[in-house]
Amino acid sequence: MYKRLPFFILLFGTAYVSGAVGQQNSPQQKDRLHRPSEHSGLPVVGEFETKIAESPQDQERRQVREKRYGDHLPLITDPGLNVNGQTESTRITFVDYVSMGNSSDPRGIPVSVSTAVVVGTILSGKCFVNKAHTFVYTDYQVRIDQILKPDPMANLAVGDSVIASRDGGALHFPSGHTANFLHMGQGMPEIGSQYVLFLWKSITNFPEYEIIIDSGYHLKSGRAYPLDDANSQYNDVDANELIGEIQTAIAASEGAKP
């Protein structure tokens, strides 16, 4: 048992299930193998070996950030071009955890443990595997459209871009095989779409954030849809009403501070 986020503790680690993506799957099954939650976007595909061009400062911060990811997890290796006769496969991780957040937070609105809460548009994403080749994650570039809860340690402003990461993504291997690494029920943001995002900093003096699990809402045509399946009670609700509820929760949380 180890700490993953300030208000979640994993109980049983992870279990991996492999499934090939091929003609034997129905369209619904294929979509599920790419989308781990009902309203998930598609995973961003990165290269297993290609090095991303980064400044020395960014590389140094990334190495520090990756120390949080599990070196004890199974080693990720190139499976060869075909897995069960297919050139694409999916590994679903099942995570069990308990909430350690503020019991006064409305369900699905973890404002008390969020470093910042923003409405933002996903501009792009880059998928990485950590140095130990045991963990896959995606860094999303997010343009801030509205600040609901400011980060007290950063001068965020509307129009700024920040990096927000989420576990999971897809890797293209030298053999030509592509593998999706997804967490059941936890969606991947869609490039070009707008979301309410609850952000947390694992390292306070770093500029990068993490997207808190079991939170986040896709805003589309004036409606809100949960990024993660655990938030299904807020499925297809009026976006302005949801944002108003979040703002009320933030105000209540700040009023409760000593």
Secondary structure in CASP SS format (residue, H / E / C, confidence):
PFRMAT SS
TARGET T0000
AUTHOR 0000-0000-0000
METHOD secondary structure of the structure
MODEL  1
M C 1.00
Y C 1.00
K E 1.00
R E 1.00
L E 1.00
P C 1.00
F C 1.00
F E 1.00
I E 1.00
L E 1.00
L E 1.00
F E 1.00
G E 1.00
T E 1.00
A E 1.00
Y E 1.00
V E 1.00
S E 1.00
G E 1.00
A E 1.00
V C 1.00
G C 1.00
Q C 1.00
Q C 1.00
N C 1.00
S C 1.00
P H 1.00
Q H 1.00
Q H 1.00
K H 1.00
D H 1.00
R H 1.00
L H 1.00
H H 1.00
R C 1.00
P C 1.00
S C 1.00
E C 1.00
H C 1.00
S C 1.00
G C 1.00
L C 1.00
P C 1.00
V C 1.00
V E 1.00
G E 1.00
E E 1.00
F C 1.00
E C 1.00
T C 1.00
K C 1.00
I C 1.00
A C 1.00
E C 1.00
S C 1.00
P H 1.00
Q H 1.00
D H 1.00
Q H 1.00
E H 1.00
R H 1.00
R H 1.00
Q H 1.00
V H 1.00
R H 1.00
E H 1.00
K C 1.00
R C 1.00
Y C 1.00
G C 1.00
D C 1.00
H C 1.00
L C 1.00
P C 1.00
L C 1.00
I C 1.00
T C 1.00
D C 1.00
P C 1.00
G C 1.00
L C 1.00
N C 1.00
V E 1.00
N C 1.00
G C 1.00
Q E 1.00
T C 1.00
E E 1.00
S E 1.00
T E 1.00
R E 1.00
I E 1.00
T E 1.00
F E 1.00
V E 1.00
D E 1.00
Y E 1.00
V E 1.00
S E 1.00
M C 1.00
G C 1.00
N C 1.00
S C 1.00
S C 1.00
D C 1.00
P C 1.00
R C 1.00
G C 1.00
I C 1.00
P C 1.00
V H 1.00
S H 1.00
V H 1.00
S C 1.00
T C 1.00
A E 1.00
V E 1.00
V E 1.00
V E 1.00
G E 1.00
T E 1.00
I E 1.00
L E 1.00
S E 1.00
G E 1.00
K E 1.00
C E 1.00
F E 1.00
V E 1.00
N C 1.00
K C 1.00
A C 1.00
H C 1.00
T C 1.00
F C 1.00
V E 1.00
Y E 1.00
T E 1.00
D E 1.00
Y E 1.00
Q E 1.00
V E 1.00
R E 1.00
I E 1.00
D E 1.00
Q E 1.00
I E 1.00
L E 1.00
K E 1.00
P C 1.00
D C 1.00
P C 1.00
M C 1.00
A C 1.00
N C 1.00
L C 1.00
A C 1.00
V C 1.00
G C 1.00
D C 1.00
S E 1.00
V E 1.00
I E 1.00
A E 1.00
S E 1.00
R E 1.00
D E 1.00
G C 1.00
G E 1.00
A E 1.00
L E 1.00
H E 1.00
F C 1.00
P C 1.00
S C 1.00
G C 1.00
H C 1.00
T E 1.00
A E 1.00
N E 1.00
F E 1.00
L E 1.00
H E 1.00
M C 1.00
G C 1.00
Q E 1.00
G C 1.00
M C 1.00
P C 1.00
E C 1.00
I C 1.00
G C 1.00
S C 1.00
Q E 1.00
Y E 1.00
V E 1.00
L E 1.00
F E 1.00
L E 1.00
W E 1.00
K C 1.00
S C 1.00
I C 1.00
T C 1.00
N C 1.00
F C 1.00
P C 1.00
E C 1.00
Y E 1.00
E E 1.00
I E 1.00
I C 1.00
I C 1.00
D C 1.00
S C 1.00
G C 1.00
Y E 1.00
H E 1.00
L E 1.00
K E 1.00
S C 1.00
G C 1.00
R E 1.00
A E 1.00
Y E 1.00
P E 1.00
L C 1.00
D E 1.00
D H 1.00
A H 1.00
N H 1.00
S H 1.00
Q H 1.00
Y H 1.00
N C 1.00
D C 1.00
V E 1.00
D E 1.00
A H 1.00
N H 1.00
E H 1.00
L H 1.00
I H 1.00
G H 1.00
E H 1.00
I H 1.00
Q H 1.00
T H 1.00
A H 1.00
I H 1.00
A H 1.00
A H 1.00
S H 1.00
E H 1.00
G H 1.00
A C 1.00
K C 1.00
P C 1.00
END
